[in-house]
Amino acid sequence: MRITRRQLRRIILQEVESVDSNTHHWPRVDWTNVGTLVDEWRDQEEKAFDTGDPSMAPDDTPIAEAKAFWEEQVESASMDMEVELTVRIRKLALQTMQEFTNKLINGDYA
């Protein structure tokens, strides 16, 4: 059975979030906007393909092949970025919840 990159990305995100959420008692939400943001970033990067840029289209590579290779690189980067953004957002959310819990315990809102 073959899975798509999008399915693989979702599986990785679910694993990252389940490991992360099992180590804390804080609430967890689905970071769906991260996927939307990364999809838009990926689309912009794919559209940024420039035949004059040697890092995207080396002189000896046919344009169609260079563009396909660029799109593969962008897809791989977007998968990594979505996982990393989710991890970083979760970490920041946990730190912020801990900060405000401590403020409550210390009577800052009394």
PASEBA-1860 file (N, C-alpha, C; in nm, 3 decimals):
! residues 110
1> MRITRRQL> 0.084/-0.119/0.000/0.000/0.000/0.000/0.088/0.124/0.000 ~ 0.057/0.217/-0.084/0.135/0.339/-0.094/0.057/0.453/-0.030 ~ 0.128/0.538/0.046/0.063/0.653/0.107/0.116/0.780/0.043 ~ 0.033/0.883/0.043/0.074/1.010/-0.015/0.159/1.087/0.085 ~ 0.226/1.188/0.037/0.307/1.272/0.126/0.219/1.341/0.230 ~ 0.101/1.382/0.188/0.009/1.448/0.282/-0.032/1.352/0.392 ~ -0.061/1.227/0.356/-0.097/1.127/0.457/0.021/1.103/0.552 ~ 0.141/1.094/0.496/0.260/1.074/0.579/0.280/1.192/0.673
9> RRIILQEV> 0.259/1.312/0.624/0.273/1.431/0.707/0.175/1.426/0.824 ~ 0.051/1.387/0.797/-0.050/1.378/0.904/-0.012/1.272/1.007 ~ 0.041/1.158/0.961/0.083/1.052/1.053/0.195/1.103/1.144 ~ 0.292/1.171/1.085/0.404/1.224/1.164/0.354/1.326/1.265 ~ 0.266/1.416/1.224/0.212/1.516/1.316/0.135/1.452/1.430 ~ 0.057/1.350/1.400/-0.018/1.281/1.505/0.076/1.216/1.605 ~ 0.184/1.157/1.556/0.281/1.094/1.646/0.351/1.198/1.733 ~ 0.393/1.308/1.670/0.460/1.414/1.746/0.368/1.469/1.854
17> ESVDSNTH> 0.243/1.496/1.818/0.150/1.553/1.915/0.113/1.452/2.023 ~ 0.102/1.324/1.988/0.065/1.228/2.092/0.178/1.209/2.192 ~ 0.301/1.208/2.145/0.415/1.198/2.238/0.419/1.321/2.325 ~ 0.403/1.439/2.264/0.410/1.565/2.336/0.297/1.576/2.440 ~ 0.176/1.540/2.402/0.063/1.559/2.492/0.062/1.457/2.606 ~ 0.125/1.343/2.588/0.129/1.244/2.694/0.225/1.280/2.806 ~ 0.314/1.375/2.784/0.409/1.412/2.887/0.363/1.532/2.969 ~ 0.248/1.588/2.938/0.197/1.707/3.007/0.047/1.689/3.035
25> HWPRVDWT> -0.001/1.763/3.134/-0.144/1.759/3.164/-0.220/1.873/3.098 ~ -0.156/1.950/3.015/-0.218/2.066/2.952/-0.311/2.023/2.839 ~ -0.412/2.107/2.811/-0.502/2.073/2.700/-0.429/2.075/2.566 ~ -0.485/2.006/2.471/-0.425/1.996/2.338/-0.531/2.030/2.234 ~ -0.492/2.101/2.131/-0.583/2.132/2.021/-0.516/2.093/1.890 ~ -0.597/2.081/1.787/-0.546/2.050/1.654/-0.497/2.179/1.589 ~ -0.375/2.179/1.545/-0.315/2.299/1.485/-0.340/2.302/1.335 ~ -0.466/2.304/1.294/-0.501/2.296/1.153/-0.450/2.415/1.072
33> NVGTLVDE> -0.441/2.531/1.134/-0.394/2.648/1.060/-0.247/2.635/1.020 ~ -0.172/2.555/1.092/-0.032/2.534/1.054/-0.027/2.468/0.916 ~ -0.112/2.367/0.896/-0.116/2.302/0.764/-0.155/2.397/0.654 ~ -0.251/2.483/0.680/-0.293/2.581/0.581/-0.181/2.679/0.551 ~ -0.114/2.726/0.655/-0.003/2.819/0.637/0.109/2.754/0.555 ~ 0.145/2.632/0.589/0.252/2.564/0.517/0.211/2.535/0.373 ~ 0.085/2.499/0.349/0.039/2.477/0.212/0.053/2.603/0.129 ~ 0.018/2.716/0.188/0.030/2.844/0.115/0.177/2.878/0.090
41> WRDQEEKA> 0.262/2.852/0.190/0.406/2.876/0.174/0.460/2.788/0.061 ~ 0.421/2.659/0.061/0.466/2.566/-0.042/0.425/2.615/-0.181 ~ 0.300/2.659/-0.194/0.253/2.709/-0.323/0.336/2.828/-0.371 ~ 0.366/2.919/-0.279/0.446/3.037/-0.315/0.587/2.998/-0.356 ~ 0.646/2.903/-0.284/0.782/2.858/-0.318/0.784/2.788/-0.454 ~ 0.682/2.708/-0.481/0.676/2.642/-0.612/0.663/2.744/-0.723 ~ 0.584/2.848/-0.700/0.566/2.954/-0.801/0.692/3.038/-0.817 ~ 0.781/3.034/-0.717/0.904/3.114/-0.723/1.009/3.051/-0.814
49> FDTGDPSM> 0.979/2.936/-0.873/1.076/2.871/-0.962/1.121/2.969/-1.069 ~ 1.252/2.978/-1.084/1.311/3.076/-1.177/1.416/3.005/-1.260 ~ 1.395/3.002/-1.390/1.491/2.935/-1.478/1.626/3.004/-1.479 ~ 1.632/3.128/-1.437/1.759/3.201/-1.432/1.837/3.178/-1.304 ~ 1.778/3.109/-1.208/1.845/3.082/-1.081/1.917/2.948/-1.091 ~ 2.050/2.948/-1.088/2.123/2.822/-1.106/2.099/2.720/-0.993 ~ 2.052/2.766/-0.878/2.024/2.669/-0.771/1.893/2.595/-0.799 ~ 1.808/2.653/-0.882/1.681/2.590/-0.916/1.688/2.520/-1.052
57> APDDTPIA> 1.760/2.578/-1.145/1.767/2.524/-1.281/1.911/2.530/-1.332 ~ 1.992/2.430/-1.295/2.130/2.428/-1.346/2.132/2.430/-1.499 ~ 2.237/2.485/-1.556/2.246/2.502/-1.702/2.225/2.374/-1.781 ~ 2.271/2.261/-1.731/2.266/2.139/-1.809/2.139/2.056/-1.785 ~ 2.043/2.108/-1.708/1.921/2.034/-1.677/1.804/2.091/-1.757 ~ 1.728/2.003/-1.824/1.608/2.052/-1.894/1.513/2.121/-1.795 ~ 1.445/2.223/-1.840/1.360/2.305/-1.753/1.252/2.221/-1.684 ~ 1.184/2.136/-1.756/1.077/2.054/-1.695/1.133/1.966/-1.584
65> EAKAFWEE> 1.250/1.910/-1.608/1.313/1.824/-1.507/1.358/1.908/-1.386 ~ 1.414/2.024/-1.411/1.458/2.112/-1.302/1.338/2.158/-1.219 ~ 1.228/2.191/-1.286/1.109/2.235/-1.213/1.052/2.122/-1.128 ~ 1.048/2.002/-1.181/0.999/1.887/-1.105/1.088/1.861/-0.983 ~ 1.220/1.874/-1.002/1.313/1.855/-0.890/1.293/1.964/-0.784 ~ 1.272/2.087/-0.828/1.246/2.198/-0.736/1.119/2.171/-0.655 ~ 1.015/2.125/-0.720/0.889/2.098/-0.653/0.904/1.985/-0.550 ~ 0.987/1.886/-0.581/1.014/1.778/-0.485/1.085/1.833/-0.361
73> QVESASMD> 1.182/1.922/-0.384/1.254/1.983/-0.272/1.160/2.066/-0.185 ~ 1.075/2.145/-0.249/0.980/2.229/-0.177/0.884/2.142/-0.096 ~ 0.836/2.032/-0.154/0.744/1.942/-0.084/0.812/1.882/0.039 ~ 0.936/1.838/0.024/1.009/1.782/0.139/1.028/1.887/0.248 ~ 1.065/2.007/0.207/1.084/2.115/0.303/0.953/2.149/0.374 ~ 0.843/2.149/0.300/0.715/2.185/0.361/0.671/2.080/0.463 ~ 0.699/1.954/0.436/0.665/1.849/0.532/0.743/1.868/0.662 ~ 0.874/1.893/0.648/0.957/1.916/0.766/0.913/2.041/0.841
81> MEVELTVR> 0.880/2.147/0.765/0.841/2.272/0.829/0.709/2.257/0.904 ~ 0.614/2.183/0.850/0.486/2.167/0.918/0.505/2.096/1.052 ~ 0.586/1.992/1.052/0.613/1.921/1.177/0.683/2.014/1.276 ~ 0.785/2.084/1.230/0.862/2.172/1.319/0.776/2.287/1.372 ~ 0.695/2.348/1.289/0.606/2.455/1.336/0.510/2.404/1.442 ~ 0.454/2.286/1.420/0.362/2.228/1.517/0.432/2.204/1.650 ~ 0.551/2.150/1.645/0.628/2.125/1.768/0.659/2.256/1.839 ~ 0.703/2.357/1.764/0.738/2.485/1.826/0.616/2.555/1.885
89> IRKLALQT> 0.504/2.552/1.813/0.382/2.615/1.865/0.337/2.544/1.991 ~ 0.339/2.412/1.990/0.299/2.335/2.108/0.390/2.369/2.226 ~ 0.519/2.379/2.202/0.613/2.411/2.309/0.584/2.549/2.367 ~ 0.563/2.647/2.281/0.534/2.783/2.327/0.402/2.787/2.402 ~ 0.301/2.714/2.352/0.171/2.709/2.420/0.187/2.648/2.559 ~ 0.263/2.541/2.571/0.285/2.478/2.701/0.356/2.572/2.799 ~ 0.458/2.641/2.749/0.530/2.737/2.834/0.437/2.848/2.881 ~ 0.354/2.897/2.792/0.263/3.006/2.826/0.157/2.960/2.925
97> MQEFTNKL> 0.102/2.839/2.906/0.005/2.786/3.002/0.069/2.769/3.139 ~ 0.192/2.719/3.143/0.262/2.703/3.270/0.284/2.839/3.337 ~ 0.322/2.938/3.259/0.344/3.073/3.312/0.216/3.127/3.377 ~ 0.104/3.113/3.309/-0.020/3.168/3.363/-0.075/3.084/3.478 ~ -0.051/2.955/3.476/-0.088/2.871/3.591/-0.009/2.916/3.713 ~ 0.119/2.941/3.695/0.203/2.989/3.806/0.154/3.125/3.858 ~ 0.114/3.213/3.767/0.061/3.343/3.808/-0.066/3.325/3.892 ~ -0.151/3.233/3.848/-0.273/3.205/3.925/-0.238/3.153/4.063
105> INGDYA> -0.147/3.058/4.069/-0.106/2.998/4.197/-0.042/3.103/4.288 ~ 0.033/3.194/4.230/0.101/3.299/4.308/0.008/3.413/4.348 ~ -0.116/3.408/4.303/-0.213/3.512/4.342/-0.206/3.637/4.259 ~ -0.143/3.635/4.144/-0.131/3.753/4.060/-0.268/3.805/4.012 ~ -0.369/3.722/4.015/-0.501/3.764/3.968/-0.602/3.776/4.083 ~ -0.551/3.774/4.206/-0.640/3.783/4.321/-0.684/3.926/4.344
END
